[in-house]
Amino acid sequence: MTRRMWRTPELRSSYDVIIVGGGAHGLATAYYLAKMGVRNVAVLEARFVGYGGSGRNTAILRSNYRTEEGIRFYDQSLRLYERLAGELDFNLMFSQQGHFTLGHSESSMNTLMTRAEINKSVGVESTILSPPEIKRRVPEIDISDHPRYPIMGALYHPPGGIIRHDAVVWAYARGADRLGVDIHNQTPVQKIVIENNRVQGVVTNRGTVRSGKVLTALAGWTSELCGPTGVKLPLVTYPLQALVTEPYKPWLHHVIVSSNLHIYLSQTDRGELVCGDGIDGYPHYGMRSTLGFLESYAAHFLELFPALHKMKVMRQWAGLCDMTPDYSPIISPIEAIEGFYINCGWGTYGFKAAPASGLNSARMIAEGKVPEIIRPFHYNRFQENRLVGEKAAASVSS
Ligand SMILES: Cc1cc2nc3c(=O)[nH]c(=O)nc-3n(C[C@H](O)[C@H](O)[C@H](O)COP(=O)(O)OP(=O)(O)OC[C@H]3O[C@@H](n4cnc5c(N)ncnc54)[C@H](O)[C@@H]3O)c2cc1C
């Protein structure tokens, strides 16, 4: 008989730790908390695990960011991902096939060269390739001067790649459940209860649940729940769209990103191309995909791969992205409210961060102090003007 992936436990009246949001970040935090021996932990999810960005992303993993703080953090995450299938005993289909960021202008080449040097200085593999070197690895790509923006070079990051996003969510959920975490789907949190500057619990559609420690891991929905607590977060939610094509026999063996053309793509083991571009032009909570996205994606995609003009699109969708001004996350206790922790600001690039985010969030909650590696991502950096500027490495290139 097939074993259930996780239990459907009774909702208790109190938990030691409540995590709001059953995406990769909430589930990873719950898993690592339980692994550290913290008991009586619950994940409260409004719909079902993986409903948000964690079930809608294009599953690109890499660590070649722009700042030392960012590179160190994402590199820790990539290292955790490398061991995750074994640790959680689940096939995550992680393929470290190499990640190209194409440059089509002098200014973007300057940015890519700067990133290559900073990455190398931190010990992360990254190098600049010329157009013929790109063509050798991706023979189908057009490096001629026919496109409006010819390819001038690329930042190549060998450890980057793709993973099966649903599998990551399910594996963390099953791993957490096996260690005793209660996962409650269909349990939207309506309010975080705060009295005398301390978290007291949460109000849900199934009643009030007491807890002295609450972490929100809500990505695009963070402002909805955290806004009423009075905590000011510089987040703006935008939709991000993606699509998959019909399957072709495997021909693309690397992740290709063009930040000038605002597109990226990779090929799954099933042969489909998984494709995406930048966030929509205006803030929104809608999760419907648009014709405008399809048209603009197709136009730019054909500049890179004109031979694929007959390829058909099978489906397209959208998810919500919680953008911060510096394109870096917020993982932080809210000091003014005891027991309140926030994990958000994952924008278009947070899936790759889930293991490091979960591990360090768990340490922050269990040990009561913020681990060194996530200190730069404290929410007070916006008041103190200590931004961790990652726009050059985070936008479009997921
Ligand atoms: C199209 C697209 C492509 C992307 N591609 C990449 C990529 O290639 N690589 C990458 O690293 N990142 C990518 N991202 C970003 C990535 O998906 C997100 O940053 C990441 O999944 C955020 O995870 P999370 O666990 O923080 O939030 P989510 O997965 O969004 O989970 C939040 C959960 O909270 C729940 N929730 C909401 N309100 C409540 C409430 N009141 N009570 C209880 N639960 C609630 C939601 O139902 C949801 O399940 C992409 C995003 C999109 C949309």
PDBQT file of the ligand as one rigid body, heavy atoms in Angstrom, charges set to zero:
ROOT
HETATM    1  C1  LIG A 401       7.175  32.294 -12.542  1.00  0.00    +0.000 C 
HETATM    2  C2  LIG A 401       8.220  32.279 -11.452  1.00  0.00    +0.000 A 
HETATM    3  C3  LIG A 401       9.493  31.812 -11.754  1.00  0.00    +0.000 A 
HETATM    4  C4  LIG A 401      10.475  31.791 -10.734  1.00  0.00    +0.000 A 
HETATM    5  N1  LIG A 401      11.678  31.223 -11.030  1.00  0.00    +0.000 NA
HETATM    6  C5  LIG A 401      12.609  31.089 -10.061  1.00  0.00    +0.000 A 
HETATM    7  C6  LIG A 401      13.828  30.400 -10.344  1.00  0.00    +0.000 A 
HETATM    8  O1  LIG A 401      14.053  29.920 -11.470  1.00  0.00    +0.000 OA
HETATM    9  N2  LIG A 401      14.734  30.285  -9.337  1.00  0.00    +0.000 N 
HETATM   10  C7  LIG A 401      14.512  30.804  -8.099  1.00  0.00    +0.000 A 
HETATM   11  O2  LIG A 401      15.380  30.683  -7.244  1.00  0.00    +0.000 OA
HETATM   12  N3  LIG A 401      13.340  31.424  -7.792  1.00  0.00    +0.000 NA
HETATM   13  C8  LIG A 401      12.383  31.579  -8.740  1.00  0.00    +0.000 A 
HETATM   14  N4  LIG A 401      11.186  32.190  -8.458  1.00  0.00    +0.000 N 
HETATM   15  C9  LIG A 401      10.953  32.750  -7.112  1.00  0.00    +0.000 C 
HETATM   16  C10 LIG A 401      10.522  31.661  -6.146  1.00  0.00    +0.000 C 
HETATM   17  O3  LIG A 401       9.485  30.887  -6.691  1.00  0.00    +0.000 OA
HETATM   18  C11 LIG A 401      10.065  32.265  -4.819  1.00  0.00    +0.000 C 
HETATM   19  O4  LIG A 401      10.968  33.247  -4.374  1.00  0.00    +0.000 OA
HETATM   20  C12 LIG A 401       9.975  31.194  -3.733  1.00  0.00    +0.000 C 
HETATM   21  O5  LIG A 401       9.280  30.071  -4.207  1.00  0.00    +0.000 OA
HETATM   22  C13 LIG A 401       9.307  31.765  -2.484  1.00  0.00    +0.000 C 
HETATM   23  O6  LIG A 401       9.082  30.685  -1.614  1.00  0.00    +0.000 OA
HETATM   24  P1  LIG A 401       8.314  30.890  -0.230  1.00  0.00    +0.000 P 
HETATM   25  O7  LIG A 401       8.276  29.589   0.436  1.00  0.00    +0.000 OA
HETATM   26  O8  LIG A 401       8.922  32.051   0.475  1.00  0.00    +0.000 OA
HETATM   27  O9  LIG A 401       6.862  31.398  -0.678  1.00  0.00    +0.000 OA
HETATM   28  P2  LIG A 401       5.686  30.655  -1.451  1.00  0.00    +0.000 P 
HETATM   29  O10 LIG A 401       6.132  29.432  -2.134  1.00  0.00    +0.000 OA
HETATM   30  O11 LIG A 401       5.009  31.699  -2.284  1.00  0.00    +0.000 OA
HETATM   31  O12 LIG A 401       4.755  30.199  -0.266  1.00  0.00    +0.000 OA
HETATM   32  C14 LIG A 401       3.981  31.086   0.474  1.00  0.00    +0.000 C 
HETATM   33  C15 LIG A 401       2.766  30.299   0.932  1.00  0.00    +0.000 C 
HETATM   34  O13 LIG A 401       2.018  31.095   1.856  1.00  0.00    +0.000 OA
HETATM   35  C16 LIG A 401       0.657  30.749   1.700  1.00  0.00    +0.000 C 
HETATM   36  N5  LIG A 401      -0.151  31.799   2.319  1.00  0.00    +0.000 N 
HETATM   37  C17 LIG A 401      -0.459  33.015   1.822  1.00  0.00    +0.000 A 
HETATM   38  N6  LIG A 401      -1.189  33.710   2.715  1.00  0.00    +0.000 NA
HETATM   39  C18 LIG A 401      -1.353  32.904   3.803  1.00  0.00    +0.000 A 
HETATM   40  C19 LIG A 401      -2.000  33.057   5.059  1.00  0.00    +0.000 A 
HETATM   41  N7  LIG A 401      -2.631  34.186   5.372  1.00  0.00    +0.000 N 
HETATM   42  N8  LIG A 401      -1.968  32.033   5.924  1.00  0.00    +0.000 NA
HETATM   43  C20 LIG A 401      -1.313  30.875   5.639  1.00  0.00    +0.000 A 
HETATM   44  N9  LIG A 401      -0.671  30.694   4.455  1.00  0.00    +0.000 NA
HETATM   45  C21 LIG A 401      -0.688  31.683   3.553  1.00  0.00    +0.000 A 
HETATM   46  C22 LIG A 401       0.481  30.612   0.210  1.00  0.00    +0.000 C 
HETATM   47  O14 LIG A 401      -0.652  29.834  -0.097  1.00  0.00    +0.000 OA
HETATM   48  C23 LIG A 401       1.800  29.943  -0.191  1.00  0.00    +0.000 C 
HETATM   49  O15 LIG A 401       1.691  28.545  -0.269  1.00  0.00    +0.000 OA
HETATM   50  C24 LIG A 401      10.185  32.261  -9.437  1.00  0.00    +0.000 A 
HETATM   51  C25 LIG A 401       8.901  32.742  -9.149  1.00  0.00    +0.000 A 
HETATM   52  C26 LIG A 401       7.917  32.732 -10.131  1.00  0.00    +0.000 A 
HETATM   53  C27 LIG A 401       6.544  33.243  -9.802  1.00  0.00    +0.000 C 
ENDROOT
TORSDOF 0
